[in-house]
């Protein structure tokens, strides 16, 4: 390895060993990226993406062919009947909130089939006594949670029991700030089957954030009715500067569109401004960008395993999202790791990340994210709540060489501060 950054020779040696040991995993990542890349290319060709689709509209946005074509491309590539892809979704939680408010009505029950949802959704669902907030609870929607089994996998018997009275069953693919495994599409399939065998009418909504194009198929292929995600994660390919998507059954997508705009207008309005090009280009690049992020993640896990730390998943395990957790054991290690990631960022490399009271989270959060798009998790970033077990959640890397260097600089920062010895 070249040493432009002046890394310790022992880190270089360990990194070279780690990379060599990842070759078989990298080959599988490349195989899946090729399959998904062909799938996306075919969707572009079949839906006649043209130069005109790359231009935007203003005002009401009537007849926006780029916006409407992007919906069709997403739907085909992700395996849905229809999709709504918009820059006006401010984040993944907004897209999820729109979907939930779109398909749930007063007195309906929302059942979380895979444990409690990610922290930022708590306000959307609402808490007991939380009146006047505009949450689902405030609108009379009931909710329940099926806890995971001790090994972090879905409890199929409990899911079947809970699904009988539920209108919507919610599955979260990635782990959020927990240490349970992210769910493969096959595991998601088993949870969906358990729910639909018990209640054929249940609507399955899957939070697909961080998981798009990591595997050969998406949750829609195994019975999910809707999938939802953020464009500044996988599907934006590091190009889209904001936005989200909802994809799946056409009748449900229509309800979600009515919630996003207004009933009776739905998908027909909403100008794209000049966002169509980056939305389409980002999606076209997505399979290869996801592959780069996965390689960065696998390399990071292998290097830090060699340094003596536990990683989830382990470097050799099958991936179903781009996130990895590294258990760094104490706050000092956690802070040093994030400082190193920031130093390896192409943007704001000179700043020092500090923990702060981030909106939507109960604990202080430290975040290293020197990205071209603020908060873009497809770009190399690391964040963690300052609480036990002091695990850092690592994601992204739009190019593997830059992602690899960021990981090595994180190890170097820990060495510089005396947190590790070699």
Secondary structure, DSSP 8 states (H G I E B T S, - for coil): ---TT---HHHHHHHHHHHHHTHHHHHHHHHHHHHHHHHHHHHHHHTT--GGGGS---TT-TT-HHHHHHHHHHHHHHT-SEEEEETT--SHHHHHHHHHHHH--TT-EEEETTSS--GGGHHHH--TT--SS--TGGGT-EEEE----TTSS--HHHHHHHHTT-SEEEEE-S--SS-S----HHHHHHHHHHHHHH-TT-EEEEE-TTTTTTSSS-GGGGT-SEEEEETTSGGGTTT--S-EEEEE-HHHHHHHHHHHS-TTTGGG----TT-HHHHHHHHHHHHHHHHHHHHHHHHHHHHHHHTT-EEES-TTS--SSS-EEEE--SHHHHHHHHHHHHHT-SSSTTS----B--TT-SS-EEEE---SSTT-TTSSEEEEESSTT-EEEEE--SSHHHHHHHHHHHHHHHHHTTS---
